[in-house]
């Protein structure tokens, strides 16, 4: 009986792979989507980010200043640091809201009088905190003003014969304990885990939808189920074929990741793409191949048409996004239970690999047991669904 089931499984597996192989466009799209998008993600994000930072940090920053005539010394100081004062537009608030102006200054009307009296002179920094493209210009202005404040304060104390250090009874130093690998992985850690999980989760989508809902729609599933072949072997063969396609897609995607990092910008080149890191990513993502295909088989087997089966994609594509959204809204410390939660576990492990952090054997044990256990449960559920007689009835 076992030999018959295995023979059926291999026959169905070869048949499904041959069928998808005849549709060259669908096969190439499924196999190459991830590998083609990976260079765009790695190289494109790195180049855009580095170019933006380099441009905004090095170019002369023109800042509209309201009441510029009230603080000529301040504006001269700012000019020495690449910040030039310009005439403000007629409607400064509208210019900032329309992103025509990133940051502006408003000098208090009593600035000169307060300056001469030794009182704190007022300056307002005008900006829109919701505009991320204005972060670097605002930071440059804040840093320059802080430096000006410290220098002027120190000179006033020295003029009175007082050491400026008296005003700083405590010197607080900051030592960033983040590793260089972790810092370099911050940018890629936002999108790379989601992209990799999605590639593994839906890598066999085209084959599995066609082998289940597609066959029901073409009314070719009923003759297949009417054969004496065990239904468990039939569905396992279909699942195995989809998993083969998904694993090939995953391998090509990881290869594209490695090549992109090797030929990319400084951000991409700094990634850890050693064979051990790629192997760890493969181990993390492999259960997603089985989980995704088993879940798709379970859902699509009951669909009477491809259109009905494809309707599930609207919510399936959101599943890998949930950990990223949750962690952005509510960052939590890494705990062992997280590595038993689907999608969250993959996200956390990929972040550790990207940040070049060690992963303990305990974490690997919990993850492998939970992820492959879930895959086995979903696989069993898909097989049981194929035992329903109504699946052989189309229309």
Secondary structure, DSSP 8 states (H G I E B T S, - for coil): -HHHHHHHHHHHHHHHHHHHHH-HHHHHHHHHHHHHHHHIIIIIHHHHHHHHHHHHHHS-EEEEEETGGG-HHHHHHHHHTTEEEE---SSHHHHHHTTS-SEEEEE-TTHHHHHHHTS---EEEEE-TT-GGGHHHHHHHHHHHHHHHHHHHHHHHHHTT--GGGG-S----------HHHHHHHHHHHHHHHHHHHHHHTTTHHHHHIIIIIHHHTT-HHHHHTSSS-HHHHHHHHHHHHHHHHHHHHHHHHHHHHHHHHHS-HHHHTS---HHHHHHHHHHHHHHHHHHHHHHHHHHTT-SSHHHHHTTHHHHHHHTHHHHHHHHHS-----GGGGGSTTHHHHHHHHHHHTT----HHHHHHHHHHHHHHHHHHHHHHHHHTT-GGGG---
